[in-house]
Amino acid sequence: MGRELAAAFPAARHLFQEVDDALSDRLSRLIFEGPEADLVLTENAQPALMAVSLAVVRVLEAEGGLKFGQHVSFVAGHSLGEYSALAASGSIAVGDTARLLRQRGLAMQQAVPVGEGAMAALLGAELDQAREIAAAAAKGEGGAAGEVCDVANDNAPGQIVLSGHKAAIERAVKLAVDRGIRRAILLPVSAPFHCALMKPAAEVMAKALEKTEFAPALVPHYANLTAQPVHEPTRTRELLVEQVTAMVRWRESVMAMKEAGIDTMVEIGAGKVLAGLIKRIDRDIATQSVLLPAEIEAFLKTL
């Protein structure tokens, strides 16, 4: 991941070095070479995905004159991607972002003992259905279990993710099948993200973010928590803390950006998952995914 980018562009190499220096760690070697088992650990995956995204942004700025405010009206990111979006818009320095995401990953992993949490995707379910299933699963048999089962991600129509105690999530999967949801599957995750069990991680991030300097962003970002644009650094800090335990409102964010006049969304960094979700939300929105040198070249021709 990112190796071809670093080989082709000095701006990308500089960004990866900046992240390595901030973490006092050769994260770039892990990004380029693996092993995958170490890269997917959330304390590594979170800063790694940010680094790749920001490397692409720096290349677009250096090679093609990309300018926020001129070519870019808003930024948005899904979960940890919200930090990448804020770094891209100049709100948080890259080094600070890398350190925050490493701390975020560690705090999330440590918030719940391994094996006690789980997440599941409900495919074919709408948000109201998912909320009903989550509430029933949290109660359990007899209505006294008192376990956590929250809606973690509203990704797109028919794609909702639940998060919480393992037993409650397993009950939710069974309930979803019983209620005719097309498919309900447990996800291979290391922790139950974006649910009430992440409260210890939110407390850690509150202290870390309090010490982090935020600058006025070049363009507003759409917050996961509110699905609305945020301009004020103090409010951004508050939302990032609450985001740890709250639902990612991605579907609503995309719809809100369209209503604000956005007709083109460009996914920056590894993978094409968000572009796929956007197409499921609204096929009229043009999407483009940019990571490899050839994709960068093609995108720059559109500016």
PyMOL commands that set and color helices and strands:
alter all, ss='L'
color gray80, all
select helices_A, chain A and resi 3-8+10-23+27-33+36-39+42-64+81-88+94-111+127-139+141-143+166-178+196-210+233-243+250-259+273-281+293-300
alter helices_A, ss='H'
color red, helices_A
select strands_A, chain A and resi 75-76+117-123+149-156+159-165+183-186+221-222+229-230+264-268+286-290
alter strands_A, ss='S'
color yellow, strands_A
deselect
rebuild
show_as cartoon
